[in-house]
Each structure stands twice: as structure tokens, then as C-alpha cells.
Amino acid sequence: MRTSSKLLALLIFVGCGGSKPPAPEPVTVDPTPAPTEEEATEPTQGIAEGEPAPAAPEPPPVTPVMTLEDVGFATPESVLYDDVEDVYLISNINGGPSAKDKNGFISKVSPDGTVVALKWIDGSAKATPLSAPKGMALANGLLYVADIDTVRLFDRKTGKAKGSIALKGATFANDVAAGPDGTVYVSDSGIKIDDSGVTPTKTDAVWMINKKKKATVLARGEELGKPNGLFATDQGVWVVTFGTGELYLLDAKGARSEEQKVAGALDGLYVSGDDIWVSSWETSSVERGTAGSEFSTMQGDLPAPADFGVDTKRNLLLVPLFNDNKVVAYSL
């Protein structure tokens, strides 16, 4: 079944998950000398003295360079760019986010917008069970997919099922991130979503999976704020939260640092050097900043922006719009 509009509204308000960004334009210095005090006080030619100067024109709206809609997406939650195969993988919940209905699917799309296979991995097939796929990551030759209380494994080239890893006690596996050493991290937002609404389950956690496919808890507790988006670096794993709108870093022992409030209902997360990008359902935008700084809008007018991806070859921001069944791409 499709998620009801009432349920999606609750999801938004109750709080449940490239290449290096372009360098700033160089600063140029105008060699023209500054005006004298008399010149500065003279009225501008064409404007009557005492009248306010006309307001600067509004900048033109940024339009996407590509929009994928009406192609069969069903509640797209995550976009992942596979830089080896040069394709986009898009997870589709296709029903209730907590429903074990075995009808979720993963789409494969080429960078020119061609849908290579709408159901490249079909959750309704006996060989590839998948109910409510959300975050994804590539590591160790495999595609890792979060699926409620389990991480499903697939061959990154063929999509063939390669087993699963149970997250004992988890209720809402949300995002997945692969670290430089091959360790895979998974967030559990600690909720259940059904027709009655959003129910906290108090299982908030960040899990880690080693190369032997053993899952252990890195950090657990309601103070994690319903963790959602993850991004793993040499420093540790960065986390954004849907419940509290926070950004923080977890070290190898699960200790938090670099904690700060960013915006409400955070979902996607991407880190490139010092730059940090996050998507927010509250502000309908992707925000950009650095640890400890104030974030500013990088791209707005994005209703329910979920777990976005970055095409590092073409410098594109790929945002799945959860409620609109489409993916939009913007040039960075």
C-alpha cells in the first residue's frame, strides 16, 4: 500500500534519515578610487533626491538540470551514485516504511536519465526479498541496503542476492554508510510507522558491520535523537538526526563530539573535506556548512528531500523527493 498523506505529515512533524564542492570564486579588487564624501552624498543620476533606490532584482530560480518523474518510482528514499558502474541506484519503499510487505525495489538509472531497469532488484521476487529499502552503500564488492531490521546484501554488478545481516532489536534501519576501511554503518531511527502514525520504539542506535559481516552496536540511546543520515570518514561517522535536527560525530568508541543544531527533520548527509551538506524536511532544502558554523541554503524548493546522492563525475546533486515519486538533479 502507499503511505497515506496523513502518515507522511506525521513523519515530517513528529521527527523520525562528488567531487569536492566547487571552490569559491576568487575575490577581485576594483582599482577605481573610492568616491569623495561630496561625491558619495550626491543623489544618483535618474533618482530624485530623498527617494529610495530601487530594490535589487530577485535572482532567477535555480532549475534542475534533470527531473525523473512519471517513470514508476514509488516513494523513492535514497539515491546512490555507483562511480564504478557509472549508474544511479534508487531505493523505492513502495508502501509503508515499516511494512514487511516484500514489494520494495531498487531502480537502476543511467546518468542521461534513461531508466535501465525500474526493478533492477525486485523485492517481490523470492530470490531478492526486500520490503522497505532506504539507505544504501557500496563496500567490499557488495550493495548494502537498510530494510527495517535487516541489512540486505546484493552483488554490486548483477544485483544478485548475497545474504542478509539481522540487526537484532532494530525497528527502523534507515541509512547506510561505508567507511574507508570497509566497515559499514547503519542508523536505526527508533520508530515504527503505520496507519496509526509514528510510534517511538526507543531503539535509536548506530550499528557497525565488519568485513566478516558481523553487526554490533556502536552507540545506542534515545539521546541520539532518532539518527538518520550517515557519512563515514577517517575521523569517525557523521550523523544527522530526524528527531532533534542535530549534526554530530561518533568516534570509534561511540562517543559524540562536534554536536550542533542545524535544522529540523534532517535526512540526507554528505561530507567533502570540511564541507557538510544535509537535507531538511523542515526547510525543504539542502543546507551547506562546516562543523561549528551556521548552515545556509544550497538548494531550496525541495519538498520532503530524502537521502540525496552526489554524482562525483558530473558534479550533480541528486535529490529524491519522497512524497512526489521523483528525483531531481542540480548542477553543483
C-alpha positions, 0 to 999 in steps of 0.5 A: 500500500502507499503511505497515506498523506496523513502518515507522511505529515506525521513523519515530517512533524513528529521527527523520525534519515562528488567531487569536492564542492566547487571552490569559491570564486576568487575575490577581485579588487576594483582599482577605481578610487573610492568616491569623495564624501561630496561625491558619495552624498550626491543623489544618483543620476535618474533618482530624485533626491530623498527617494529610495533606490530601487530594490535589487532584482530577485535572482532567477530560480535555480532549475534542475538540470534533470527531473525523473518523474512519471517513470514508476518510482514509488516513494523513492528514499535514497539515491546512490551514485555507483562511480564504478558502474557509472549508474544511479541506484534508487531505493523505492519503499513502495508502501509503508516504511515499516511494512514487511510487505516484500514489494520494495525495489531498487531502480537502476538509472543511467546518468542521461536519465534513461531508466535501465531497469525500474526493478533492477532488484525486485523485492517481490521476487523470492530470490531478492526479498526486500520490503522497505529499502532506504539507505544504501552503500557500496563496500567490499564488492557488495550493495548494502541496503537498510530494510527495517531490521535487516541489512540486505546484501546484493552483488554490486554488478548483477544485483544478485542476492548475497545474504542478509545481516539481522540487526537484532532489536532494530525497528527502523534501519534507515541509512547506510554508510561505508567507511574507508576501511570497509566497515559499514554503518547503519542508523536505526531511527527508533520508530515504527510507522503505520496507519496509526502514525509514528510510534517511538520504539526507543531503539535509536542506535548506530550499528557497525558491520565488519568485513566478516559481516558481523553487526554490533552496536556502536552507540545506542540511546534515545539521546541520539535523537532518532539518527538518520543520515550517515557519512563515514570518514577517517575521523569517525561517522557523521550523523544527522538526526530526524528527531532533534535536527542535530549534526554530530560525530561518533568516534570509534568508541561511540562517543559524540563530539562536534554536536550542533543544531542545524535544522529540523527533520534532517535526512540526507548527509554528505561530507567533502573535506570540511564541507557538510551538506544535509537535507531538511524536511523542515526547510525543504532544502539542502543546507551547506556548512562546516562543523561549528558554523551556521548552515545556509541554503544550497538548494531550496524548493525541495519538498520532503528531500530524502537521502540525496546522492552526489554524482562525483563525475558530473558534479550533480546533486541528486535529490529524491523527493519522497512524497512526489515519486521523483528525483531531481538533479542540480548542477553543483 
